[in-house]
Amino acid sequence: MIRTYLGFDFGERRIGVAVGRTPGNRCEAIDTIRSVRGHPDWHHVTRLISTWQPAALVVGLPVHMDRRECMATAAARRFGNRLNARYNLPVHWADERLTSVVARHMLAEAGVSNRRQKPAVDRLAARILLEEFLDENPQED
């Protein structure tokens, strides 16, 4: 059975979004949602959920390298909990340590200038965290 997941790389200004499907764990960076002081554009989120009809949502959880939580961890948890409350979909948490660093490196290797990287970093980070989540959590059919 094919299952669709949406992955979110939460940020105070931008939220990267990726879609992934199992089996096969094919993921694609699809969008960036504007966020104002941690308040996302919920109409945009609703459109994405309506379009992709995911079975579950995956939210990146920012933590320090030693796994200690930080202020951003609480904000990402609030976002994930609000996703669950609004859309009644399961929300899974994914380790997002270094996803933005890897995304910037990938874009630089592809020849994308620093100025042009900003819009793409968040959605690419969402793809990376979603791929890692799906690889580490095999879905049972």
Buried (B, 14 or more C-beta within 10 A) or exposed (E): EEBEBBBBBBBEEBBBBBBBBBEEBEBBBBBBBEBEEBEBEEEBBEEBBEEBEBBBBBBBBBBEEEEEEEEBBEBBBEBBEBBBEEBEBEBBBBBBBEBBEBBBEBBEEEEBEEEEBBEBBBBBBBBBBBBBBBEEBEBEE
